[in-house]
Amino acid sequence: MLSFMIVIWISIFLLAKWQELDKRLSSSERKIYLLIVISYPFLETIIKYFLINNLIEKSWFWINRIEHFLSALAIEMLFYPFLKPTINKLNTKEAFIFIVCVIAFIGSLNEFLEYFIRYLLGTYQVSHFYWDTIYDMVMNIFGAVTGFLILNRSKGANMRHTLRHSVIIPHGLNKSTLSNSPDEIEKSFKRITIK
């Protein structure tokens, strides 16, 4: 199952590269994207190894929570180049709802897949796995929210960098009247454009 998931993961990553979707990302977004998308399959392999071999006794519950949290975060990053054009058309609240819903949907598909695999293998007991499914879905939402916050912070840092390094100083102002603070530059720019 893990090898199947890694093949799908790499295929989606290569599809984004082939379509040059990563060029839509800012430099800070691209760094985060590559870090998470490339490191996640290795991390997932380590987590699965811990779970299968029960290396830390009685840790299955917490390791599985961490696994779902990280998978939701990583899936959000994996699909971000595909979703960015839509996200750019939305305000922050709409983008938050959109991203969390997309990742929750993908997480739900994963839970359906888990159910059908256990059903086909004859190992599924509703009462035993119901609580696990609920916890998994909650951790998927936490992972999606965390991914959104990381991307939103990255977007804000990119905007501050752009403002700091490309402000056009209008007639009547000089560089000494503007501080190095991005917030001050933005305020000065707004004051100038309002006049």
Secondary structure as UniProt FT lines:
FT   HELIX           2..18
FT   TURN            19..20
FT   HELIX           21..24
FT   HELIX           27..53
FT   TURN            57..58
FT   HELIX           60..88
FT   HELIX           92..121
FT   HELIX           126..166
FT   TURN            171..172
FT   HELIX           175..177
FT   HELIX           182..194
//
